[in-house]
Amino acid sequence: MKAIVFENSETIARIKEIDKPEPGKGEVLVKLVAGSLNRRDYWIKKGIYQGSNFPCTVGSDGAGIVEKTGTGVDKNLLNKEVIINPALNWGKNPDYHGKDFQILGLPRQGTFAEYVCVPAENLWDKPQNLSFEQASALPLAGLTAYRALFKRGGLTKGENVLITGIGGGVSMFLLKFALSAGAKVFVTSSSEKKIKKAIQSGATEGVLYTEDNWNKNLLTHAKEGFELIIDSAAGKNFGLFPSMLKVGGRIVNFGGTAGNIPEMTAAKLFWKQASVLGTTMGSPEDFANMIHFVQKHKIQPEIDKIFPFEDAELAFKHMESQEQFGKIVLKIA
Ligand SMILES: NC(=O)c1ccc[n+]([C@@H]2O[C@H](COP(=O)([O-])OP(=O)(O)OC[C@H]3O[C@@H](n4cnc5c(N)ncnc54)[C@H](OP(=O)(O)O)[C@@H]3O)[C@@H](O)[C@H]2O)c1
């Protein structure tokens, strides 16, 4: 079968022939129609993701059709149109994942291939109102956004939410989910164009995080500050978040695109009775709730661009440029 294989951290994304996988006990073989990129795939390609190992075929997100079932799997799944929950072996506790937790695409072969084998329990019906390309944009980013906002962030109607770096794949789901839940959403970005697009999509206001005093400028719009800040960049701006919270506010982080957090004033945290919470992807229950929420609110994933499979390198270059607004998709079949 054809797959994108990275031989080392210098190789470009190129199609190679590799063995077609066979579904083991409890698994299914999915013929992929589309997959979407996540920042994780890019970090792995660069060899800087924890556990990066070459050669590898990455890809956590995919939508396709069940072609074969392994032993112990219901044959009624054959020919079903599905999406894949890439959070494998979450474990028993819905509050955090167990020691066997894995994300599809490392160390296991990922979705940037003609076929992938996954546990049958990680399959979900493709939402009927979404194309394969749209459906492939949903799993990892939608799951992460849903848990960050609701399970960890405890978002309720009418709250002020700040979403940083609105151009990112997860951020667009955060925006759509928060608006659907009745929140007032503020954003930051490195791009005026993206802020305008976010406002057109329903955000109240936005500022450039690249400018001095961005935090003070934003607070002139969100006067009393934020109940909830959702961030995936960390870096130096993270230290400003506690002073932007209302008393009792929450900060939820799920990534470190801008690096570690150099400093933070402790008094702002404790005096505000603030909570700082980490989150990673989500439990099967979170995934089910996310799909239900998407269907209830008729949410369409924001697709920035669809690349043909053979142009995967261009898709990775596009992610590197940070020009995207929403998800970058690969059309596989
Ligand atoms: N823990 C988890 O479960 C989980 C799940 C998904 C993603 N992540 C992590 O979350 C991050 C985003 O992932 P993604 O897939 O959404 O990536 P992405 O689509 O590549 O998004 C990247 C975006 O990050 C924003 N950004 C970059 N530097 C920033 C800064 N200093 N301050 C604020 N925003 C900044 C940019 O937004 P603008 O273009 O608007 O400037 C950029 O478009 C990555 O670090 C990823 O590894 C973690």
PDBQT file of the ligand as one rigid body, heavy atoms in Angstrom, charges set to zero:
ROOT
HETATM    1  N1  LIG A 401      -2.353  18.024  24.614  1.00  0.00    +0.000 N 
HETATM    2  C1  LIG A 401      -3.096  17.675  23.567  1.00  0.00    +0.000 C 
HETATM    3  O1  LIG A 401      -3.933  16.775  23.626  1.00  0.00    +0.000 OA
HETATM    4  C2  LIG A 401      -2.953  18.439  22.300  1.00  0.00    +0.000 A 
HETATM    5  C3  LIG A 401      -3.866  18.231  21.254  1.00  0.00    +0.000 A 
HETATM    6  C4  LIG A 401      -3.736  18.995  20.117  1.00  0.00    +0.000 A 
HETATM    7  C5  LIG A 401      -2.728  19.927  20.014  1.00  0.00    +0.000 A 
HETATM    8  N2  LIG A 401      -1.832  20.062  21.024  1.00  0.00    +0.000 N 
HETATM    9  C6  LIG A 401      -0.777  21.088  20.959  1.00  0.00    +0.000 C 
HETATM   10  O2  LIG A 401      -1.426  22.344  20.811  1.00  0.00    +0.000 OA
HETATM   11  C7  LIG A 401      -0.696  23.194  19.952  1.00  0.00    +0.000 C 
HETATM   12  C8  LIG A 401      -1.590  23.612  18.785  1.00  0.00    +0.000 C 
HETATM   13  O3  LIG A 401      -1.891  22.464  18.021  1.00  0.00    +0.000 OA
HETATM   14  P1  LIG A 401      -2.664  22.588  16.619  1.00  0.00    +0.000 P 
HETATM   15  O4  LIG A 401      -2.704  21.230  16.017  1.00  0.00    +0.000 OA
HETATM   16  O5  LIG A 401      -3.922  23.362  16.805  1.00  0.00    +0.000 OA
HETATM   17  O6  LIG A 401      -1.564  23.428  15.845  1.00  0.00    +0.000 OA
HETATM   18  P2  LIG A 401      -1.627  24.339  14.584  1.00  0.00    +0.000 P 
HETATM   19  O7  LIG A 401      -2.896  24.093  13.823  1.00  0.00    +0.000 OA
HETATM   20  O8  LIG A 401      -0.345  24.161  13.901  1.00  0.00    +0.000 OA
HETATM   21  O9  LIG A 401      -1.703  25.795  15.255  1.00  0.00    +0.000 OA
HETATM   22  C9  LIG A 401      -0.615  26.597  15.418  1.00  0.00    +0.000 C 
HETATM   23  C10 LIG A 401      -1.082  27.978  15.861  1.00  0.00    +0.000 C 
HETATM   24  O10 LIG A 401      -0.466  28.285  17.067  1.00  0.00    +0.000 OA
HETATM   25  C11 LIG A 401      -0.543  29.681  17.225  1.00  0.00    +0.000 C 
HETATM   26  N3  LIG A 401       0.631  30.201  17.910  1.00  0.00    +0.000 N 
HETATM   27  C12 LIG A 401       1.926  30.067  17.585  1.00  0.00    +0.000 A 
HETATM   28  N4  LIG A 401       2.689  30.762  18.444  1.00  0.00    +0.000 NA
HETATM   29  C13 LIG A 401       1.862  31.355  19.329  1.00  0.00    +0.000 A 
HETATM   30  C14 LIG A 401       2.024  32.217  20.441  1.00  0.00    +0.000 A 
HETATM   31  N5  LIG A 401       3.220  32.637  20.838  1.00  0.00    +0.000 N 
HETATM   32  N6  LIG A 401       0.922  32.598  21.129  1.00  0.00    +0.000 NA
HETATM   33  C15 LIG A 401      -0.308  32.202  20.758  1.00  0.00    +0.000 A 
HETATM   34  N7  LIG A 401      -0.539  31.397  19.689  1.00  0.00    +0.000 NA
HETATM   35  C16 LIG A 401       0.527  30.978  18.981  1.00  0.00    +0.000 A 
HETATM   36  C17 LIG A 401      -0.641  30.285  15.833  1.00  0.00    +0.000 C 
HETATM   37  O11 LIG A 401      -1.864  31.018  15.765  1.00  0.00    +0.000 OA
HETATM   38  P3  LIG A 401      -2.010  32.341  14.874  1.00  0.00    +0.000 P 
HETATM   39  O12 LIG A 401      -1.752  31.881  13.472  1.00  0.00    +0.000 OA
HETATM   40  O13 LIG A 401      -3.395  32.788  15.118  1.00  0.00    +0.000 OA
HETATM   41  O14 LIG A 401      -0.961  33.302  15.364  1.00  0.00    +0.000 OA
HETATM   42  C18 LIG A 401      -0.654  29.066  14.913  1.00  0.00    +0.000 C 
HETATM   43  O15 LIG A 401      -1.498  29.208  13.796  1.00  0.00    +0.000 OA
HETATM   44  C19 LIG A 401       0.548  22.407  19.567  1.00  0.00    +0.000 C 
HETATM   45  O16 LIG A 401       1.576  22.734  20.479  1.00  0.00    +0.000 OA
HETATM   46  C20 LIG A 401       0.120  20.966  19.750  1.00  0.00    +0.000 C 
HETATM   47  O17 LIG A 401       1.210  20.107  19.966  1.00  0.00    +0.000 OA
HETATM   48  C21 LIG A 401      -1.928  19.349  22.165  1.00  0.00    +0.000 A 
ENDROOT
TORSDOF 0
